[in-house]
Amino acid sequence: MQPRCHLRVPVRYPAHIQCDAGAGEGILFDLSLTGCRMRSDIALNAGAYLTLQIEISGEPTPLAVEVSIVRWCKDDHLGVEFLRYSQGDRERVTSLLGDLTPTEIPTHPAHATSSLRAVS
C-alpha cells in the first residue's frame, strides 16, 4: 500500500452527485487536492464514475469536479479520487486547502468493500 500523497483537510461540505446510477446528495468529510472522503444517499460501488458539485462555505459558485472515481467503500464512507476539474476549479481547491488546517489521516488497509449502504 502506498502512503497518501496529499494531506487531507477535515471539512463538512454538501455535494450534488451525478452518476450512471442517478443523482443524489452527499457530504464531504475530508478534502485534498486529489480527492475526498464522503458519504452519499445513493449506493455506489468502487469503480463508479461521478460528477460532483461541491458547495463551499462562503463561495457563490459550487466547486465542479467533472470526473471522479470511487476508489473504496467502507463503513458508509467513500474514497473518491478527482480525475478532472472544471476550468479553474483545481486552483480554487489549492487556495481553499491553503486556508484550512490539514490533518494526517492514516491510510486504511483494503478499502475495497463492494458497496455502500444508502444513508437517510
N, C-alpha and C positions, 0 to 999 in steps of 0.2 A: 504494500500500500504506500502510495506517495504522500508525503506531508502536504498540507494545504499551502498553496502558493500565496494566497492573499488573506489578510486578517478579515474576519467578519465583524461587522458592527451591529450591535443589538438595535433593532427598530421595531416599530409596530405600524406598518403601512398597509392600508387596504389596497387590493388589486382586483381588476377585472381580468378574467381569464377567458381566452378563446382557444378551442382545440377541436379536433375531429369529433370528440365525444359531446361537444356542445359548448355552451358558455356558462360561466359561473363566477363566483366571487372567492377571494382568498385573502389571507393576511400574511404579510412577510414578517418574520421574526429576526432574521439575521440577513445582512446585506454585505456583499463585497463587489468589487468591480466585475467579477466574472460569474456571479451567481447569488443565490439566496437559499434560505430555508424558509418554508412556508407551509400553511395549511390551506385546504381548499374544500369547498362544499360540493365539488364533483369528484367522483372516483377517478383517479389517474394511476397509470402504471408506469414503471420505469421504461424509458424509451419514447414516451409520448411527447410530441412537439406542441409547444404553446406559444401564444402571443399574449403578452402581458401589458396592461395599462396600470401603472403603479401611481397611486395618489400620494404625493409627498406633502407633508405639512407645510403650509405657507407658500406653496408653489401653485400658480394658477393653472398650469398645464400638467397633465399626468406624464410620467416618465414612460416612454414606449420602448418595449423590448420586442422587436419584430419576430425574432425566432429564438426560442429557448427549448431546452430538452430536460425532461425529468430524468435525473441520474439515479435516484434512490427513493424508496418509500419505506418509512418505518415509524411506528407509533403515531399514526395520524399526521406525520410530517413528510414533506417532500424536499429533496435536494434538487435544486434547479440550476442548470448551467445556462448562462446567457451566451447565445451564439452570434446574434446580430441585433444591434441597437438601431433605432431610428436616427436620422441625421441630427447630430449634436447632442444626443442623449448620453453617450458614453462620457463626454466631458462634464455633463451635469452630474452624473454619478461620481466621477472623480472629485468634483468640487464638494458635493454633498458629503462624501466619505471623509474628506479633509476636515470638515466641520464637526464630525462626530467622533466619539471615543471608541477605538477598536478594542476588541477582546480576543484573546486567544481561545479558540474553540478546538478541542482535540478532534482529530478525525476518528470516525467510528468504524469498526471492522464490519464488513459485509452489510451495506445498506441496501441490499437487493431483495427486499420482500416483494411479492408480486403485485400487491395492490394497496390502495389506501381506502379506508372506510370513509364514507361521506360524513361530514360533521354538520350539525344543525346550528 
